[in-house]
Amino acid sequence: MRKDEIGEQPEQSGTMASKCKISSRIQWDRRKPGMSILESRLRQQSGVHYQLTTEQLMEYAIKRCEGTKLESGALRVLTGQYTGRSPKDKFIVCEPSSLPRVAWGKVNQPLSPEHFNQLYEKAKRYMERQELFIFDGYAGADESYRLPIRVINEYAWHNLFARQLFIRPSEEQLASHKPAFTVIALPGLKADPACDGTASETFICISFEQKIVLIGGTEYAGEMKKSIFSVLNYLLPLQGALPMHCSANVGKQGDTALFFGLSGTGKTTLSADPSRRLIGDDEHGWSDDGVFNFEGGCYAKCIGLSEEKEPQIWQAIRSGAVLENVALDAKTGQPDYNDNHLTENTRAAYPLEHIPDAVLAGKAGHPNVILFLTADACGVLPPIARLTKEQAMYHFLSGYTSKLAGTERGVTEPEATFSACFGAPFLPLAPSVYAEMLGEKIAQHDAKVYLVNTGWSGGPHGIGQRMNLRYTRAMVTAAIDGSIEQAEFKADPVFGLSCPLAVEGVPDAVLLPREAWQDKAAYDQQAAKLAAQFMNNFRKFAGVSAEIAAAGPVVLTHGRC
């Protein structure tokens, strides 16, 4: 294979490159059979940098004034006004193949092919004037389900993010790599809602027929990661594999545990257990062969991060890691993880190999234990409860948690939400598709399921306290090693959940949520209110079996709840 070399690149007006002198030596084959029109254009365009190393991308980001290198070696960046996902600006192109399959609505908003093509043409014209960075890699550790992807970025640090979060190919794999999906992220390209069919200047658009994700108007890198997750959520069920918004780890005996939950509920924190090997922190598939990671890195929320509480994450933030929107101490220049004046949604992106003894192959056996994580801002759900299969299906479909500040644009305080399958923003298909697949796999592999509240105890947000991480870790450990099953259980009268009365390392009063409240009448009122919200939300799943529908909470009209 012949490769041509692109030497020193000239400064380009209208880009960040005009502010910083940049030099590099990049290699990319300009003659490759079967190239798309876009790829052909890119290969003839100067200032296109292909498959740079972590060190090269760090150097470019710094020289282009995109970020600052910290003493730890990590790159600290700011994402401007968008410090979280922008779900109201996400669209799926309404095409013949996707029209009958996608569950259209507020989550999966339709965009016409004409509007998408118009945005795509704008993107191609915009890219002609930019210095670009391209990463080729994969999503999916299992070769049978692996999706070859290409990520094209206007920012060097965005390409570094993609390199750290997706699976990096070997030289041999790269030689035969052909992208099945392309992500184009151009923060400087703004949409015109009046003629582009968008809700604002920001857009995240997925075309399943053209196999392209277009992102513009936002610097938040998480949009790239979650867009590919949405793509896999569309494709994998067709292949018989269940895509899941969960972290996963495995014990010394080969026992696998899954941690479901929305952003901020503790997936990354709880799965980063020094006594177990991390498979991945956020997105996985479950096939007939077992569990496999979608990614090659981790994207940890790091507000309040400390070495004592989360040593693995703390130590992973080193050379090559990307710190998003983390405030710096004015005197020392070091990260201040307790400072949330920029956003609560501070993030660290780093490769999986930064976690000691992680499962770099990204694969493990079928799960023995499944944990549904919820950050209950009402403070009424138990810190841990055992679920029957029917309850597991009910709570999986409900996907109750509280949106935490910063994870989405405009969210500044915790607010109750129901997100089907603990990942509704990323599910193109109807929730029942994923729920039925999960139910079949739970039954087939006899997995134990628990609900874990990582939210508030002793009162709602503002009155109670956030659940002690040390207690949560002890309860999770007891669930995974099976010792929790030795305890006596008591059924919660409102939610019907089986709560253990004793767990080693956890005060007994914490285990029964009503006992942790000083004002018992206030707890009863709050519990009844949340139960009613569960019931109201579940009405949209009218087609489920009577057994699953009956597995939810009840509202008592007389006496104590």
C-alpha positions as CSV (number, residue, x, y, z in Angstrom):
1,M,0.0,0.0,0.0
2,R,1.5,3.3,-1.1
3,K,1.3,6.2,1.4
4,D,1.8,9.9,0.6
5,E,3.1,12.3,3.2
6,I,1.6,15.6,4.0
7,G,4.2,17.9,5.4
8,E,3.9,21.1,7.3
9,Q,0.5,22.7,7.0
10,P,-0.1,26.3,6.3
11,E,-2.1,28.5,8.6
12,Q,-5.7,28.8,7.6
13,S,-7.7,31.9,8.0
14,G,-11.0,31.7,9.8
15,T,-9.9,28.8,12.0
16,M,-8.1,28.4,15.3
17,A,-5.1,27.4,13.3
18,S,-4.5,31.0,12.4
19,K,-3.7,31.8,16.0
20,C,-1.1,29.0,16.6
21,K,1.6,27.8,14.3
22,I,1.3,24.1,13.7
23,S,3.6,21.6,12.1
24,S,3.3,17.8,11.7
25,R,4.1,15.0,9.4
26,I,1.0,12.9,8.7
27,Q,0.6,9.9,6.5
28,W,-2.6,8.8,4.7
29,D,-3.1,6.7,1.6
30,R,-4.7,8.9,-1.0
31,R,-5.6,6.1,-3.4
32,K,-7.9,3.5,-1.9
33,P,-10.6,1.5,-3.8
34,G,-14.2,2.0,-2.9
35,M,-13.9,5.4,-1.3
36,S,-17.0,7.5,-0.7
37,I,-17.2,10.9,-2.3
38,L,-16.6,12.6,1.1
39,E,-13.6,10.4,1.8
40,S,-12.2,11.1,-1.7
41,R,-12.5,14.8,-1.1
42,L,-10.9,14.6,2.3
43,R,-7.9,12.7,1.0
44,Q,-7.2,15.4,-1.6
45,Q,-7.6,18.2,0.9
46,S,-4.6,19.7,2.7
47,G,-4.6,20.1,6.4
48,V,-6.3,16.8,7.1
49,H,-4.6,14.8,9.8
50,Y,-5.3,11.0,9.9
51,Q,-5.0,8.7,12.9
52,L,-2.7,10.8,15.0
53,T,-1.3,9.4,18.2
54,T,-2.4,10.6,21.7
55,E,0.8,12.6,22.0
56,Q,0.3,14.3,18.6
57,L,-3.3,15.2,19.3
58,M,-2.3,16.6,22.7
59,E,0.4,18.7,21.1
60,Y,-2.1,20.0,18.4
61,A,-4.7,20.8,21.0
62,I,-2.3,22.8,23.0
63,K,-0.7,24.6,20.0
64,R,-4.2,25.5,18.7
65,C,-5.1,27.0,22.1
66,E,-7.9,24.4,22.6
67,G,-6.8,23.3,26.1
68,T,-4.2,23.4,28.8
69,K,-1.9,20.6,29.8
70,L,-1.9,20.0,33.5
71,E,0.8,18.8,35.8
72,S,-0.7,15.3,35.7
73,G,-0.4,15.2,31.9
74,A,-4.1,15.5,31.4
75,L,-5.6,18.0,28.9
76,R,-8.1,20.4,30.5
77,V,-10.7,21.9,28.1
78,L,-13.8,24.0,28.3
79,T,-16.9,23.3,26.2
80,G,-18.5,26.7,26.3
81,Q,-22.2,27.1,26.9
82,Y,-23.0,23.5,26.2
83,T,-21.7,21.5,29.2
84,G,-24.0,18.5,28.7
85,R,-26.1,16.8,26.1
86,S,-28.7,18.7,24.2
87,P,-31.6,16.2,23.7
88,K,-34.0,18.7,22.2
89,D,-31.6,19.1,19.4
90,K,-31.2,15.5,18.5
91,F,-32.9,14.1,15.4
92,I,-33.2,10.9,13.4
93,V,-33.6,11.2,9.6
94,C,-37.0,9.9,8.6
95,E,-36.0,7.5,5.8
96,P,-37.9,4.5,4.3
97,S,-35.8,1.9,6.3
98,S,-36.1,3.8,9.6
99,L,-39.7,5.0,9.3
100,P,-41.4,1.7,10.5
101,R,-38.8,0.8,13.1
102,V,-38.1,4.0,15.0
103,A,-40.2,4.9,18.0
104,W,-40.9,8.5,16.9
105,G,-41.6,11.1,19.5
106,K,-39.9,13.6,21.8
107,V,-36.8,11.5,22.1
108,N,-36.6,10.4,18.5
109,Q,-37.5,13.5,16.6
110,P,-37.9,13.2,12.9
111,L,-35.8,15.2,10.4
112,S,-36.6,15.1,6.7
113,P,-34.0,13.7,4.3
114,E,-34.1,17.1,2.5
115,H,-33.1,19.0,5.6
116,F,-30.4,16.4,6.5
117,N,-28.9,16.7,3.0
118,Q,-29.0,20.4,3.2
119,L,-27.1,20.3,6.5
120,Y,-24.7,17.7,5.1
121,E,-23.9,20.0,2.1
122,K,-23.2,22.8,4.5
123,A,-20.9,20.6,6.5
124,K,-18.9,19.5,3.4
125,R,-18.5,23.2,2.4
126,Y,-17.5,24.1,6.0
127,M,-15.0,21.3,6.2
128,E,-13.2,22.5,3.0
129,R,-12.1,25.6,5.0
130,Q,-11.0,23.7,8.2
131,E,-8.1,21.8,9.4
132,L,-9.5,18.4,10.2
133,F,-8.6,15.4,12.4
134,I,-9.8,11.9,11.5
135,F,-9.9,8.8,13.7
136,D,-10.7,5.3,12.5
137,G,-11.7,2.7,15.1
138,Y,-14.5,0.5,16.3
139,A,-17.5,0.4,18.6
140,G,-18.0,-3.1,20.1
141,A,-15.3,-5.4,21.5
142,D,-16.9,-8.6,20.1
143,E,-15.8,-9.0,16.5
144,S,-19.1,-10.6,15.6
145,Y,-21.0,-7.4,16.5
146,R,-18.2,-4.8,16.0
147,L,-19.1,-1.5,14.2
148,P,-16.2,0.1,12.2
149,I,-16.5,3.8,12.7
150,R,-14.8,7.0,11.5
151,V,-14.8,10.2,13.5
152,I,-14.0,13.5,11.7
153,N,-13.4,16.5,14.0
154,E,-12.8,20.2,13.7
155,Y,-11.0,20.2,17.1
156,A,-7.9,18.2,17.9
157,W,-9.2,17.6,21.4
158,H,-12.4,16.2,20.1
159,N,-10.4,13.7,18.1
160,L,-8.4,12.9,21.2
161,F,-11.6,12.2,23.0
162,A,-12.8,9.9,20.2
163,R,-9.4,8.1,20.3
164,Q,-9.7,7.5,24.1
165,L,-13.4,6.6,24.2
166,F,-13.7,4.3,21.2
167,I,-11.7,1.1,20.4
168,R,-8.3,1.8,18.8
169,P,-7.4,-0.6,16.0
170,S,-4.1,-2.4,15.5
171,E,-2.0,-1.6,12.5
172,E,-3.3,-4.7,10.8
173,Q,-6.9,-3.9,11.5
174,L,-6.4,-0.3,10.3
175,A,-5.0,-1.5,7.0
176,S,-8.4,-3.2,6.1
177,H,-10.6,-0.7,8.1
178,K,-13.7,0.4,6.2
179,P,-16.1,2.7,8.2
180,A,-19.7,1.5,8.4
181,F,-20.7,4.7,10.2
182,T,-19.1,8.2,10.1
183,V,-19.4,10.8,12.8
184,I,-18.8,14.4,11.7
185,A,-18.5,16.9,14.7
186,L,-18.2,20.6,13.7
187,P,-18.8,22.9,16.7
188,G,-18.3,26.0,14.6
189,L,-21.0,25.0,12.1
190,K,-24.4,26.5,13.2
191,A,-27.8,25.5,11.8
192,D,-30.4,28.0,10.8
193,P,-33.7,26.7,12.3
194,A,-35.8,28.7,9.9
195,C,-34.5,26.7,6.9
196,D,-32.7,23.7,8.3
197,G,-35.6,22.1,10.2
198,T,-33.8,22.2,13.6
199,A,-34.9,23.5,17.0
200,S,-31.8,25.7,17.4
201,E,-28.4,26.4,16.0
202,T,-27.3,23.1,17.5
203,F,-28.0,19.8,15.8
204,I,-27.2,16.1,16.3
205,C,-28.6,14.2,13.4
206,I,-28.4,10.5,12.6
207,S,-29.0,9.1,9.1
208,F,-29.2,5.3,9.2
209,E,-29.4,5.0,5.4
210,Q,-26.4,7.3,4.7
211,K,-24.7,6.0,7.8
212,I,-23.7,9.4,9.0
213,V,-24.0,11.3,12.3
214,L,-23.8,15.1,11.9
215,I,-23.1,17.2,14.9
216,G,-22.8,21.0,14.9
217,G,-23.2,24.0,17.2
218,T,-21.9,22.3,20.4
219,E,-18.5,21.6,21.8
220,Y,-19.7,19.0,24.2
221,A,-17.8,15.9,23.2
222,G,-20.2,13.4,24.8
223,E,-22.6,13.9,21.9
224,M,-20.2,11.8,19.7
225,K,-20.1,8.9,22.1
226,K,-23.8,8.8,22.7
227,S,-24.6,9.1,19.0
228,I,-22.7,5.9,18.3
229,F,-24.5,4.3,21.3
230,S,-27.8,5.2,19.6
231,V,-26.6,3.7,16.4
232,L,-25.8,0.4,18.2
233,N,-29.1,0.5,19.9
234,Y,-30.7,0.5,16.5
235,L,-28.5,-2.1,14.8
236,L,-27.8,-4.8,17.5
237,P,-31.3,-6.0,18.2
238,L,-31.5,-7.0,14.6
239,Q,-28.5,-9.3,15.3
240,G,-30.0,-10.8,18.4
241,A,-27.7,-8.9,20.8
242,L,-29.1,-6.6,23.6
243,P,-27.5,-3.1,23.8
244,M,-27.4,-1.8,27.4
245,H,-26.6,1.5,29.1
246,C,-24.6,-0.1,31.9
247,S,-21.1,-0.6,33.3
248,A,-19.7,-4.1,33.9
249,N,-17.0,-5.8,35.9
250,V,-15.9,-9.4,36.6
251,G,-14.6,-11.1,39.7
252,K,-11.7,-13.6,40.1
253,Q,-14.1,-16.5,39.7
254,G,-15.4,-15.2,36.4
255,D,-18.7,-13.8,37.9
256,T,-19.9,-10.9,35.9
257,A,-22.0,-7.9,37.3
258,L,-23.9,-5.3,35.3
259,F,-24.6,-1.8,36.6
260,F,-27.5,0.0,34.8
261,G,-28.3,3.6,35.3
262,L,-28.5,7.1,33.8
263,S,-25.7,9.6,34.0
264,G,-24.7,10.5,37.5
265,T,-26.2,7.4,39.2
266,G,-22.8,5.8,39.9
267,K,-22.1,3.3,37.1
268,T,-18.5,4.4,36.6
269,T,-17.8,4.8,40.3
270,L,-19.3,1.5,41.5
271,S,-17.9,-0.6,38.7
272,A,-14.4,0.7,39.3
273,D,-13.8,-1.7,42.2
274,P,-10.2,-2.6,43.0
275,S,-11.3,-6.2,43.9
276,R,-12.8,-6.8,40.5
277,R,-11.7,-6.3,36.9
278,L,-13.5,-3.5,34.9
279,I,-14.9,-4.5,31.6
280,G,-16.3,-1.1,30.8
281,D,-18.0,1.9,32.4
282,D,-21.0,2.8,30.4
283,E,-22.2,0.8,27.3
284,H,-22.3,-2.9,26.7
285,G,-23.9,-5.6,24.6
286,W,-25.3,-9.0,25.8
287,S,-25.1,-11.7,23.2
288,D,-25.5,-15.5,23.2
289,D,-21.8,-15.6,24.1
290,G,-21.8,-13.2,27.0
291,V,-21.2,-9.5,27.7
292,F,-19.0,-7.2,25.6
293,N,-17.9,-3.6,25.9
294,F,-18.8,-1.0,23.2
295,E,-15.9,1.3,24.1
296,G,-12.2,1.5,24.6
297,G,-12.3,4.1,27.4
298,C,-14.2,5.6,30.3
299,Y,-16.1,8.9,30.7
300,A,-16.3,9.5,34.4
301,K,-18.3,12.2,36.1
302,C,-15.8,13.8,38.5
303,I,-17.6,16.4,40.5
304,G,-16.5,15.8,44.1
305,L,-13.8,13.3,43.0
306,S,-11.3,12.4,45.7
307,E,-8.5,9.9,45.8
308,E,-9.8,8.4,49.0
309,K,-13.3,7.6,47.7
310,E,-12.5,6.8,44.0
311,P,-8.9,5.9,43.8
312,Q,-9.0,4.2,40.4
313,I,-10.7,7.1,38.7
314,W,-8.3,9.6,40.4
315,Q,-5.3,7.7,39.2
316,A,-6.6,7.3,35.7
317,I,-6.6,11.1,35.2
318,R,-3.0,11.3,33.8
319,S,-1.2,11.8,30.5
320,G,-3.7,11.5,27.6
321,A,-6.8,12.0,29.7
322,V,-9.2,14.8,28.9
323,L,-10.8,16.8,31.7
324,E,-13.9,18.7,30.6
325,N,-15.1,21.8,32.4
326,V,-13.1,21.1,35.6
327,A,-12.4,24.3,37.5
328,L,-8.7,25.0,38.4
329,D,-7.5,26.3,41.7
330,A,-6.5,30.0,41.1
331,K,-3.2,29.6,43.1
332,T,-2.0,26.1,42.2
333,G,-3.5,25.6,38.8
334,Q,-4.5,22.1,39.9
335,P,-8.0,20.7,39.3
336,D,-10.6,21.6,42.0
337,Y,-13.1,18.8,41.7
338,N,-15.4,20.3,44.3
339,D,-15.8,23.5,42.3
340,N,-19.0,23.4,40.3
341,H,-19.3,27.0,39.1
342,L,-18.8,25.9,35.5
343,T,-21.1,22.9,35.7
344,E,-22.0,19.9,37.9
345,N,-21.3,17.7,34.8
346,T,-17.5,17.8,35.0
347,R,-16.0,14.9,33.2
348,A,-12.8,12.9,32.7
349,A,-12.2,10.8,29.5
350,Y,-9.4,8.3,29.6
351,P,-8.5,5.0,27.9
352,L,-9.5,1.7,29.6
353,E,-5.8,0.8,30.1
354,H,-5.6,3.6,32.7
355,I,-7.6,1.4,35.0
356,P,-5.4,-1.2,36.7
357,D,-6.1,-4.8,35.6
358,A,-9.0,-3.8,33.3
359,V,-10.3,-6.4,30.9
360,L,-8.8,-4.9,27.8
361,A,-10.3,-7.5,25.5
362,G,-13.7,-6.0,26.6
363,K,-15.5,-9.4,26.9
364,A,-16.8,-11.6,29.8
365,G,-19.4,-14.3,30.5
366,H,-23.1,-14.0,31.1
367,P,-23.9,-11.8,34.2
368,N,-24.7,-13.4,37.5
369,V,-25.9,-10.1,39.1
370,I,-27.7,-7.1,37.7
371,L,-28.0,-3.8,39.6
372,F,-30.4,-1.1,38.6
373,L,-28.9,2.2,39.9
374,T,-31.2,5.1,40.7
375,A,-30.5,8.5,42.3
376,D,-33.8,9.0,44.1
377,A,-34.0,12.8,44.9
378,C,-37.2,12.1,46.8
379,G,-35.3,10.1,49.4
380,V,-37.9,7.3,49.7
381,L,-36.5,4.3,47.8
382,P,-34.5,1.8,49.8
383,P,-30.7,1.8,49.4
384,I,-30.9,-1.7,48.1
385,A,-33.7,-4.1,47.4
386,R,-34.1,-7.6,45.8
387,L,-36.3,-7.8,42.7
388,T,-38.4,-10.6,41.3
389,K,-38.2,-11.1,37.6
390,E,-41.5,-9.2,37.2
391,Q,-40.3,-6.3,39.4
392,A,-37.1,-6.3,37.4
393,M,-39.0,-5.8,34.2
394,Y,-41.3,-3.2,35.8
395,H,-38.3,-1.1,37.0
396,F,-36.3,-1.6,33.8
397,L,-39.2,-0.2,31.8
398,S,-39.8,2.6,34.3
399,G,-36.1,3.6,34.5
400,Y,-36.7,5.9,37.4
401,T,-34.0,8.3,38.6
402,S,-33.4,12.0,39.1
403,K,-31.7,14.0,36.4
404,L,-28.6,15.5,38.0
405,A,-27.5,19.0,37.5
406,G,-25.5,19.6,34.3
407,T,-26.1,16.2,32.6
408,E,-28.5,17.9,30.2
409,R,-28.7,21.5,29.0
410,G,-30.9,23.5,31.4
411,V,-30.9,21.0,34.3
412,T,-29.6,22.9,37.4
413,E,-31.3,21.0,40.2
414,P,-32.1,17.3,40.5
415,E,-35.5,16.5,39.0
416,A,-37.4,13.2,39.0
417,T,-37.6,11.5,35.6
418,F,-38.5,8.2,34.1
419,S,-36.2,7.0,31.4
420,A,-37.2,3.7,29.9
421,C,-34.5,1.0,30.1
422,F,-32.3,3.5,32.0
423,G,-31.4,5.0,28.7
424,A,-34.4,6.4,26.8
425,P,-32.5,9.3,25.2
426,F,-30.4,6.7,23.3
427,L,-33.1,4.2,22.3
428,P,-34.3,4.5,18.7
429,L,-36.6,1.5,19.0
430,A,-39.6,0.9,21.3
431,P,-38.6,0.2,25.0
432,S,-40.5,-3.0,24.9
433,V,-38.0,-4.4,22.3
434,Y,-35.1,-4.1,24.8
435,A,-37.2,-5.1,27.8
436,E,-38.3,-8.3,26.3
437,M,-34.7,-9.2,25.4
438,L,-33.5,-8.5,28.9
439,G,-36.3,-10.5,30.4
440,E,-35.5,-13.5,28.3
441,K,-31.8,-13.3,29.2
442,I,-32.5,-12.9,32.9
443,A,-34.6,-16.1,32.8
444,Q,-32.2,-18.0,30.6
445,H,-29.1,-17.3,32.8
446,D,-30.8,-17.0,36.2
447,A,-29.4,-13.6,36.9
448,K,-30.2,-12.0,40.3
449,V,-31.5,-8.4,40.1
450,Y,-31.3,-5.6,42.7
451,L,-32.4,-2.0,42.8
452,V,-29.8,0.3,44.4
453,N,-30.6,3.9,45.4
454,T,-27.5,6.0,45.2
455,G,-29.6,9.1,45.8
456,W,-30.9,10.7,49.0
457,S,-31.6,9.2,52.4
458,G,-33.4,10.7,55.5
459,G,-35.3,13.3,53.4
460,P,-35.5,14.7,49.9
461,H,-32.8,16.7,48.1
462,G,-32.2,19.8,50.2
463,I,-33.1,18.1,53.5
464,G,-31.7,14.6,53.5
465,Q,-28.2,13.5,52.7
466,R,-26.7,11.9,49.6
467,M,-26.3,8.1,50.2
468,N,-22.9,7.4,51.8
469,L,-20.7,5.9,49.1
470,R,-19.1,3.6,51.6
471,Y,-22.5,2.1,52.5
472,T,-23.4,1.7,48.8
473,R,-20.2,-0.1,48.1
474,A,-20.8,-2.5,51.0
475,M,-24.3,-3.3,49.8
476,V,-23.2,-3.8,46.2
477,T,-20.4,-6.1,47.4
478,A,-22.9,-8.1,49.4
479,A,-25.2,-8.4,46.4
480,I,-22.4,-9.6,44.1
481,D,-20.8,-12.1,46.5
482,G,-24.3,-13.4,47.5
483,S,-23.9,-12.7,51.2
484,I,-26.9,-10.4,51.1
485,E,-29.2,-13.4,50.6
486,Q,-28.3,-14.6,54.1
487,A,-30.2,-11.6,55.6
488,E,-33.8,-11.4,56.6
489,F,-35.9,-9.4,54.2
490,K,-38.9,-7.2,54.7
491,A,-41.3,-6.0,52.0
492,D,-41.8,-2.3,51.6
493,P,-45.6,-1.7,51.9
494,V,-45.7,0.9,49.1
495,F,-43.1,-0.2,46.5
496,G,-43.4,-3.9,47.3
497,L,-39.6,-4.3,47.3
498,S,-37.8,-6.8,49.5
499,C,-35.4,-4.9,51.7
500,P,-32.6,-6.6,53.7
501,L,-32.7,-5.9,57.4
502,A,-28.9,-6.3,57.8
503,V,-25.8,-5.8,55.6
504,E,-22.3,-5.9,57.0
505,G,-20.9,-2.4,57.2
506,V,-24.2,-0.6,56.9
507,P,-26.3,0.8,59.8
508,D,-29.6,-1.0,60.1
509,A,-31.5,2.3,60.2
510,V,-30.3,3.2,56.7
511,L,-31.7,0.0,55.1
512,L,-35.3,0.9,55.7
513,P,-35.8,4.4,54.2
514,R,-38.7,5.4,56.5
515,E,-36.6,4.8,59.6
516,A,-34.0,7.2,58.3
517,W,-36.5,10.1,58.2
518,Q,-37.2,12.1,61.4
519,D,-40.6,13.2,60.1
520,K,-42.4,9.9,59.3
521,A,-45.5,11.6,58.1
522,A,-43.5,13.6,55.6
523,Y,-41.9,10.3,54.4
524,D,-45.4,8.7,53.9
525,Q,-46.5,11.7,51.9
526,Q,-43.4,11.7,49.7
527,A,-43.6,7.9,49.2
528,A,-47.2,8.1,48.1
529,K,-46.4,10.9,45.7
530,L,-43.6,9.0,44.1
531,A,-45.7,5.8,43.9
532,A,-48.4,7.8,42.0
533,Q,-45.7,9.1,39.6
534,F,-44.6,5.5,38.9
535,M,-48.1,4.4,38.2
536,N,-48.9,7.4,36.0
537,N,-45.7,6.8,34.0
538,F,-46.3,3.1,33.5
539,R,-49.7,3.7,31.8
540,K,-47.8,4.1,28.5
541,F,-46.8,0.4,28.8
542,A,-50.3,-0.8,28.6
543,G,-49.4,-3.8,26.5
544,V,-47.2,-5.5,29.1
545,S,-48.4,-8.7,31.0
546,A,-50.6,-8.4,34.0
547,E,-47.8,-9.9,36.2
548,I,-45.4,-7.1,35.2
549,A,-48.0,-4.4,35.6
550,A,-48.8,-5.6,39.1
551,A,-45.1,-5.6,40.1
552,G,-45.1,-1.8,40.7
553,P,-46.0,0.3,43.8
554,V,-49.4,1.0,45.2
555,V,-50.9,4.1,46.8
556,L,-52.7,3.4,50.1
557,T,-55.7,5.6,50.6
558,H,-56.1,4.9,54.3
559,G,-53.6,4.6,57.1
560,R,-49.8,4.8,56.9
561,C,-48.1,4.1,53.5
